[in-house]
Amino acid sequence: MASKEAAFDDVVEEHVINEEYKIWQKKKKKKKKKKKKKKKKTPFLYDLVMTQALEWPHLTVQWLPDVTRP
């Protein structure tokens, strides 16, 4: 009787491990798909970059200096 219970426990444990592995694979595929989408869209996020060489590195910048609030 004890051997049947041990065998049943082993089968249940194996089934649980298989289910956890399936869940892990789904999550891995989902992350991979999300990363692929993000990589594909990256050029559209950064279509304009404006740079300016400075004489000395500044710790602050003035953003849109010509704009005044009403």
Phi, psi and omega in degrees: 000320181293326180291326178293319179294319179295318179295318178297316178300320179296319180295316180296316180298318179296320179296317179297316179298317179298318179294318178297321179296319178298317178298316179299318179297318179298316179296319180297316178297320180296317178297318181296318180295318179296318179296320179296318178298314182298317180296323180291325183273349185307315180301332180283337180285327185240063182276344181220124176230125179249128180234157178212129178284135181248152178291322183220141181296126180260147178269347179228160176225157176254116185269123180050069185293335183275353183271128176243145180274142180289000000 
